Amino acid sequence: MSETTATQTVYQDTELINTVSESTNDPNSRTIVIALDHSEHSQHAFSWAVKNFLRKECDKVVLVNVRPVPTVPGPYAIGAAYMDFSEVVSSLEDQYRSNSHSLLKDFAGKLKTQGFECKAIAMRGDARDELVRKVDEVKADALVIGSRGLGVFKRTILGSVSDYCSHHCNCTVVIVKDKEAH
């Protein structure tokens, strides 16, 4: 989780689940990060990874969800100067955190029932930056991420998380496209 102020950035990632044994001497061991959100594209990428990419015997799976930082209207929004948004922001933060933790627990449960070792980490901030940071931090061998299937124009304007990660991560990035969604 990344909280930003004007002067500093503080990282407070929440590790919800950790079934990974730290003493792995297997030379074939890989650390695979799977980026998750509440989209169908993310669900498809997870299912694809379990079916086609992950190895139960030796992979350490790190599930990551990056929730957004709640925002409030700027000072020029109608009435914004006269409103206290602290309760709104606090409520949104609680809701985002709860949704993130539920999502990760659900996906971690699916992995555990199939015999995979996994960690589940909830983060807060810009998904692009936080995923790149976490991939580096855990020394991932690969990042598996879904694709929304944005066209060139929308990808340029909106920014594609998978595209950003493919250019900035120091590991292999597997972008899983859902054939039925395109």
C-alpha positions in Angstrom: 0.0 0.0 0.0 1.4 3.3 -0.9 0.3 6.5 0.8 1.6 9.7 -0.9 2.0 13.2 0.6 3.6 16.2 -0.9 6.9 15.4 0.7 7.2 11.6 0.9 6.0 8.2 -0.1 5.4 5.6 2.5 4.9 1.9 1.4 2.7 -0.2 3.6 1.8 -3.4 1.8 -0.5 -5.7 3.6 0.4 -9.4 3.3 -2.8 -11.2 3.9 -1.8 -14.8 3.2 1.6 -16.6 3.1 1.8 -20.3 2.6 5.2 -20.1 0.9 8.1 -22.1 2.5 11.1 -19.9 2.5 13.7 -22.7 2.3 13.4 -23.8 -1.3 16.6 -25.3 -2.8 14.9 -26.3 -6.0 16.8 -24.8 -9.0 13.6 -24.9 -11.0 11.8 -22.7 -8.4 10.2 -19.6 -9.9 8.4 -16.7 -8.3 5.3 -15.8 -10.3 3.4 -12.6 -9.6 -0.3 -12.5 -10.7 -1.9 -9.1 -10.8 -5.5 -9.2 -9.8 -8.5 -6.8 -9.9 -12.2 -7.3 -10.0 -12.4 -7.6 -13.8 -13.2 -10.6 -16.0 -9.9 -10.0 -17.7 -8.1 -10.6 -14.4 -10.1 -13.7 -13.7 -9.3 -15.0 -17.1 -5.5 -14.3 -16.6 -5.6 -16.1 -13.3 -7.4 -19.2 -14.7 -5.0 -19.2 -17.7 -2.0 -19.1 -15.4 -3.2 -22.0 -13.2 -4.1 -24.1 -16.2 -1.1 -23.3 -18.5 1.8 -21.6 -16.7 2.1 -22.4 -13.0 3.9 -25.5 -11.6 2.7 -26.8 -8.3 5.9 -28.6 -7.5 8.2 -25.6 -7.5 6.5 -22.2 -8.1 5.9 -19.6 -5.5 2.8 -17.6 -6.5 2.4 -14.0 -5.3 -1.1 -12.6 -5.8 -1.2 -8.8 -5.9 -4.1 -6.4 -5.9 -3.5 -2.6 -6.1 -6.5 -0.6 -4.9 -6.8 3.1 -6.0 -6.3 6.0 -3.6 -9.7 7.6 -2.9 -9.9 11.0 -4.5 -12.1 14.0 -3.8 -13.2 16.9 -6.0 -10.7 19.7 -6.5 -11.0 23.0 -4.8 -12.9 24.5 -7.7 -15.7 21.9 -7.8 -19.0 23.4 -6.9 -19.3 23.6 -3.1 -16.0 21.7 -2.5 -14.5 24.5 -0.6 -17.2 24.3 2.1 -17.3 20.5 2.5 -15.3 18.2 4.7 -14.4 15.1 2.7 -12.5 13.3 5.4 -15.4 11.0 6.3 -16.0 10.3 2.6 -12.4 9.5 2.0 -12.2 7.3 5.1 -15.3 5.4 4.1 -14.0 4.9 0.5 -10.7 3.7 1.8 -12.3 1.2 4.1 -14.5 -0.1 1.3 -11.6 -0.3 -1.2 -9.5 -2.2 1.5 -12.2 -4.6 2.3 -12.9 -5.4 -1.4 -9.1 -5.9 -2.0 -8.8 -8.3 0.9 -11.8 -10.3 -0.1 -10.6 -10.6 -3.7 -7.2 -11.8 -2.6 -8.5 -14.3 -0.1 -10.9 -15.7 -2.7 -8.1 -16.2 -5.3 -5.6 -17.5 -2.6 -8.2 -20.0 -1.5 -8.5 -21.3 -5.1 -4.7 -21.7 -5.3 -4.5 -23.4 -1.9 -7.2 -26.0 -2.7 -5.1 -26.9 -5.8 -1.9 -27.3 -3.7 -0.1 -24.2 -4.7 2.1 -22.2 -2.3 1.1 -18.5 -2.4 1.3 -15.1 -0.9 -1.5 -12.5 -1.2 -0.5 -8.9 -1.0 -2.8 -5.9 -0.9 -1.4 -2.6 -2.1 -2.6 1.0 -2.5 -1.6 3.5 -5.2 -1.1 3.6 -8.9 -1.3 0.0 -10.2 1.4 0.5 -12.8 4.0 1.8 -10.4 3.1 -0.5 -7.5 3.2 -3.6 -9.7 6.6 -2.8 -11.0 7.9 -2.1 -7.5 6.5 -5.3 -6.1 7.8 -7.4 -9.0 11.3 -6.0 -8.3 10.9 -6.4 -4.5 10.0 -10.1 -4.7 12.5 -10.8 -7.5 9.8 -12.2 -9.7 10.6 -14.4 -12.6 7.4 -13.5 -14.3 4.3 -11.3 -14.0 1.0 -12.6 -15.3 -1.5 -9.8 -16.0 -4.8 -9.6 -17.9 -5.4 -7.3 -20.9 -8.5 -5.1 -21.2 -8.0 -5.0 -25.0 -7.8 -1.2 -25.4 -7.1 0.1 -28.8 -4.0 2.2 -29.5 -5.8 5.5 -28.9 -7.4 4.5 -25.6 -4.2 2.8 -24.4 -2.3 6.1 -25.1 -4.9 8.3 -23.4 -6.0 6.1 -20.5 -2.7 4.3 -20.0 -2.6 0.5 -20.1 -1.3 -1.2 -16.9 -0.2 -4.3 -18.8 1.6 -2.2 -21.5 3.4 -0.1 -18.8 4.5 -3.3 -16.9 5.8 -4.9 -20.1 8.1 -1.9 -20.6 9.1 -1.3 -17.0 9.3 -4.7 -15.2 12.6 -6.5 -14.9 11.1 -9.8 -15.6 9.1 -11.6 -18.2 5.6 -10.2 -18.4 2.8 -12.5 -19.7 -0.2 -10.5 -20.9 -3.2 -12.8 -21.1 -5.8 -11.8 -23.6 -9.3 -13.2 -23.4 -10.1 -14.4 -27.0 -13.8 -14.1 -26.3 -13.6 -10.5 -25.1 -11.9 -9.2 -28.3 
